[in-house]
Amino acid sequence: MNWFYFASPATFYRLAGRMAPGCFALAAIFAAAGLYVGFLVAPSDAQQGEVYRIIFIHVPAAWMSMFLYFVMACYGAIALTFNARLAAMMARAIAPTGAMLTFVALWTGAFWGRPTWGTYWAWDARMTSELVLLFLYFGFLALANAFEDARRGDRAAALLALIGLVNLPIIYFSVLWWNTLHQGATVSFKGTSMHVAMLTGMLLMALAFWFYAIGTALVRVRSIILERERRSQWVRALKKGS
Amino acid sequence: MSAAAESSFAAGFAWAIARDVRLAWRHPGEALLVIAFFTLVASLFPLGVGAERELLERIGPGVIWVCALLAAFVSLPALFSSDYADGSLEQMTLSPHPMPGWVSGKIAAHWAISGLPLTVLAPLLGLQYALSADTLVALVCALALGTPVLSLLGAACSALTLGARGGGMLLALLALPLFIPVLVFGAGAAEAQAAGQSSAAHLSLLAAGLILAAIALPSAVCAAIRIALD
């Protein structure tokens, strides 16, 4: 087995094409199951009533916004250390989905905050650091597209992603380090203080977001590969074949 | 060998500081413009929000910090771009001095030209905002620890955007979000002092950030310059 077989854009293009529909199908199944559990099975919250059901979008989106940044920075590190073209393209392909999910986390958070805290926005440590994450995604996208030479943009943006990585622990631990409005973590590796059905719905939705993110990244990386390799033999052959 | 490498690191550092400070000294206009900008922006706030003494005392540290952030940011494009444009940056990378040495020297010179004058000038602005003596001391300490971090972070962003389209605004998008933690702890130090608490916790965090940034960021700046010169 050659581990670098799929590191070539030409072979990965085909693999991504085969994997993406499966990811979207899994995302749809998990989302349907998660929404069913979230809306019909999970009980109302004792204090918040029905409003808490925003959790099924808010928490998975916030988790994925941080996780995708981490994955993007890892691809950036691989791209810089091994000068790997495909890794840099993957980092670029992940960024828009990450930015979108960060925005969703902030937006749903505002809608959740209004009825429960009485405000759409507070300058609380976790919200502020999540907002910084959104700007880091924007900065990554702007820097990656700011150069005539696409490879130059790849490498500069990868380095920026690595510098911005310091923000992730700040977001993650912000509810522990500062005692502010946003509540602490309910779910941890040691266990949870939630109702089982609530937790199941949330985890199902997290899986749905995860597969959606993989699917969109694969579709996007396919178009990036085609754009970069448009002058190569295999893309021309592909064009003739279709 | 290691002694020789150390001495050439120090030599490169000293060479870069002397060169950039001398360049700034020969064209004092640019550095003075940054200071004028800092003072002017800080004077706009009392006119805009009203000059009640309690209000000014309350917002003073934050306003002065935001002005320091903006001043550090407006002087950033000059850090590498003129050397990049006329090719001297490439010649410096070919010099026998190790790269982190002269890169750190250039960053230190940037701080000496932009951050240091602002730190010295801050008590005067603080008096305009009716800050007490204790708060002024905390503010100056916080600026002395925080502005070098701004120079280090800004140098990395400035090197990353060398040769990019939309340079200035792009630099703002990259640098200002990274400046936010420094702003939070820097303004927090003076505000804690003004509220009658100790500013030690904020100052310790700023010092820790400075040590971390001084260790990690020069090599990131070197990597960014290498990417730009590739």
Contacts between the chains, C-beta under 8 A, distances in Angstrom:
chain1	res1	chain2	res2	distance
A	80	B	223	7.5
A	128	B	180	7.3
A	128	B	184	7.9
A	132	B	177	4.9
A	132	B	180	5.6
A	135	B	173	6.9
A	135	B	176	7.7
A	135	B	177	3.9
A	136	B	177	6.0
A	138	B	173	6.2
A	139	B	173	4.9
A	139	B	174	4.5
A	139	B	177	6.7
A	142	B	166	7.7
A	142	B	170	5.6
A	142	B	173	5.5
A	142	B	174	7.7
A	143	B	160	6.3
A	143	B	161	7.0
A	143	B	164	6.9
A	143	B	170	6.6
A	143	B	174	6.4
A	146	B	161	7.1
A	146	B	164	3.8
A	146	B	165	5.0
A	146	B	166	6.2
A	146	B	170	5.6
A	147	B	163	6.9
A	147	B	164	5.8
A	147	B	165	7.3
A	148	B	165	8.0
A	152	B	163	7.6
A	152	B	227	6.8
A	152	B	228	7.8
A	152	B	230	7.1
A	155	B	227	4.6
A	155	B	230	7.7
A	156	B	160	4.8
A	156	B	161	7.7
A	156	B	164	7.6
A	156	B	224	6.9
A	156	B	227	5.6
A	156	B	228	7.7
A	159	B	160	6.3
A	159	B	220	6.6
A	159	B	223	5.8
A	159	B	224	5.7
A	159	B	227	6.7
A	160	B	157	7.8
A	160	B	160	5.8
A	160	B	174	6.5
A	162	B	220	7.6
A	163	B	153	8.0
A	163	B	156	6.0
A	163	B	178	7.1
A	163	B	217	7.9
A	163	B	220	5.9
A	164	B	178	7.2
A	170	B	181	7.1
